[in-house]
C-alpha cells in the first residue's frame, strides 16, 4: 500500500512544563529544537501525511511554525497526550473513522522504518480500534525497572494489560532467573480510531491508570482492543533527563544527521 490517506493524521504532543526538563521540546539538539527533530523524522517516514504539533505554549507554537509545521495551542489542564490530541481532533473536526497516530514529542531518534511499518499495521487491521508497539525485553534488570513498562498480550497479540511491575510473575523462579524472552517492553507510540480517541478523552481517569500513571490503561478499562505490533530491531531511547540529551546529541553527531 502507499502511505497516503486522507484518513491518516499524525499529532505530536509537546508540553512545555516537563517535570524533569522544563522547556524540553525546545532543547537544542545539534542545531535543531527537539520537537523539530521529531517532526522531521515523521515527515521523512510519512511525507504526504498531515502532521500537527499540539502544544500548550506559544514559544513552541512559534518555533514549530518557523520550521514550516502546523501547530495548535491546547489546554494546559490535559492529563495525558491522548487528551491533548483529542482536542486537536475536535478542533479540526476529524471524522470518527480517522486513524490518528500519536508520536511522542521526546523521541528525536524515532525509527522511520518503524513509523512506516506501524502505519501499514494499522490500516491492515479491518477491526482497528487502537494500536501500539512492543519490543523484546533486553535484560533481566529491565523486567523489574518501574520505568520500563511491560505489556502482556493474548493469542491475537492484543494487550491484556500494561504495568510497571513485572508481568508475568514467575512463581517458581527467583527474579534473577526470569527468562527475558517471556517479556514484552511497551514502546509509547499509539494509534487510535477517531471515535475511540473521543471516547477516551471524554472518560475520567480510572483508578488503575492513576495508580500506574499509564494512560493506555484507560482504554483497557473501557474494553477497547489495543493491537500490539512487534518490532524486533533495537530502538534508541527518548529524552527524559539531562543525561539523555547528551546521549542523543552524540548519536546525532555520529549519524551525521542535519
N, C-alpha and C positions, 0 to 999 in steps of 0.2 A: 504494500500500500504506500501511497505518497503521504508524507507527514504534513498534510494540509487539510484543514477542515474548518469551516466557519463555526462548528460546534465546539472547537477546542480553544481554551483560553489558558494562559499561564499568569499567575499572580505571585509576586514575591513580597511577602510582608516584611516591613523594615521599621522596627520600633526604635526610637532614639534612646530612651532611658533603659538600656540593658542593665540588669542588676550587677553584672560583673564588669562590663566595659561600656561606660557612658559614651554615647555617640558612635557605637560600634559600626553602623552601616557606612559611616564617613571616614573610618580609619584608612589611612593611605597604605596601599599595598603596591609598592614599586611603581608609583606614579598614577595609580587609579584608586578611587574610593572602593571599598569592599563591595558595596551594593552594585557598582558598575561592573566589577569583576564577575559577580554572579549573573547579572543580566546579559553580559557578553557571552557567557558560556551557554545560557539558554538560547540566545539568538543564533549562536553557532550551530546548536543541535536542531533547533526548530525555527529556521529563518523566516518562514511565512506565517507564523502564528502570532496572534495578539499577545503582547507582554505588558503587564501593568505592575507597577510598584505601589503597594498600599502602605502608606506611612502615617505617622501622627505628628510630623514635624515639617515645618516649611523649609528648613535648611536641607533636608533630604529631598523634598519635592523639587526645589530649585536645582540641586545638583543633578538629579535624575534627568530633568528636562533639558539641562545644559548639554548632556550627553545624548540627547535625542530619544529618550524613553518617555513613555506615558506614565503619569502618576496621579493618584488621588489621595487627598487628605481624609483620614478616617478617625474615628473616635479614639481618645486616649484611654477609654474605660474598658476596652476589649480584654478578655481574659486569655485569649488564645489567638494564634494566627488564623485558625479557621473562622473565628468570629470576624476578624478584620477582613478576610477575603469575602465573606458573605456580604459585608456592607458594600464592597466594590461590585459584587454581582447584582445586588439590589439597585444600586445607583445607576448601573449601566444597563439594567433590565435584561440581563442574560436569561435565555429561556431555560425551562426546567430540564430539558434534555441536553443541555451543555455538558461538556466534560471539562472540569476546571482543575488544573494542576497547581499544587502549592509547592513551590521551591523555596526552601528556607533561605533567608537573606544573609546567613552567616556561613554559606557553603561556596566560597570563591573558587574552589577547585573541583566542583561537581563534575562528574564524568559525563561528557556529551553523548557517548555511546549508551550510557545508562538512561539518559533522558529520552533518546530515540527509542530504545527498546521498551521503556515504560509506557510511552505513548502508544506504541503498537499493541502492547499488552492490554491496555485499557480499551482500545477500540475493538479488539478481537473478542472481548467478553460481552456477549449479547445481553446478559443479565446484569451488567455492570451497575453497581451502586457506589462502591468506594474501593480504592486500591492503595497499596503501599508496597514497600520494598524490604526484603530481608537478605542478609548475607550470612555465611557460615561464621560461627564463633571462632576466634583465632587463638584464644588462650584460656586456661583454667581460671586465671586471675580475673578475667573479664566476666566470667559467669557470676561471680559474687560482687562485682562492682556495681553499686546502685546507679552510677552514671551511664552504665551500659544497659539499654532497655532490651529485654528479651521478649520474643513473641512465640506463642505456641499455636500451631495450625492443625486443622483437621485433614482428612484424606483428600479433600478438594483444594487444599492449600488456601483455605480461608482462615482468618485469625480467630482463634478461640479466646485468647486474652493476651494482654501485654503486661509486663511487670518489671520493676526494678530489682525484684527478688529473683533468685534462680528458679526458673521453671523449665522443665520438670525438676522435681526434687528426687534424687536417687536415694531411696530409703536405705538400701543395703550396702552403700559405698560411702567412704569418707569423702568430704568435699574435694580433697586433692586428687581423688581418683575418678571424678566425674568425667565422662567422655565428651570432649568438646564438640564432636560431630553430632551430638544429640541436641545441640542448642542452636537457635537462630537469633542473630542480632538484628534488631529493628533499625532501619535507616529512615530518617524523618522526611521522606518525600511522599506526598499524598495526592490522590486524585479523587474528585467527587462528582457524582451526577449533580446537576444544579439543584434539583428538587431535594436531594439528600442534604446538601450543604445548607439550604434554607431551614430545614427541619433541625439540623444540629445547632444552628445559630439561634433558633427560637426556643431551644430547650435549655433549662438551667443546668449548671454543672451537677453531675451525680456524685454520690459520696465517694465511690472508688476513684473517680477522676481527681477529686480533691485530695484524697489520701496519697495517691501515687504521683500526682502532678503530671498526668499524661492525658492530653486532650482526646486522644483516639479512643479512650475507654468510654467516652460518652456515646460514640457510635456503637460500640459493643453492647453497652447497656440498653440502647434503643433497639437492638436486634438487627442492625444493618450488617450485610455481608461485606467484609473487607478482604478482597482478593490480594494475596501476597505474591509478588513477583520475586523469584530467587535470582540473585546476582552473584556470580562466582568470583569475579575479579576483585582485587583489593581496592579499597577506596581511601583517598586522602581525607582526613578528618576536617571538621569545620572549625570555626573560631569561637571559643568561649573565654579564653584568658589571654593575658599579655604574652605568655609563652607561645600560645597558638599563633599569634600574629607573627612572631619571629620565625616560627617553623614554616608558615605559609609563604612568607617572603623568600626564604631560602629555596623552597620548591619552585616558586615562580621564576626566580633568577636562574635556577638550574635548567628549567624547561625553556627558558628564553621567551616566555610569554610577554607580549607587548601590552 
